[in-house]
């Protein structure tokens, strides 16, 4: 995974799942609503659901890198 493909806080939850399907497990583990609430940025979802953004992004990128 190069920097261009990195999951960022500005990426929309649904886009991250579409690009890296395995990340749905990360969103579920962090109790992020990726069904009805997936049309917002990852930072907005983290704020909304009370999740530490840096931990979420680290887990998402580790999962995305392992899925490639």
Secondary structure, DSSP 8 states (H G I E B T S, - for coil): --GGG---TTSBHHHHHHH-TTHHHHHHHTT---STTTTSBHHHHHHHHT--HHHHHHHHHHHHHHH-
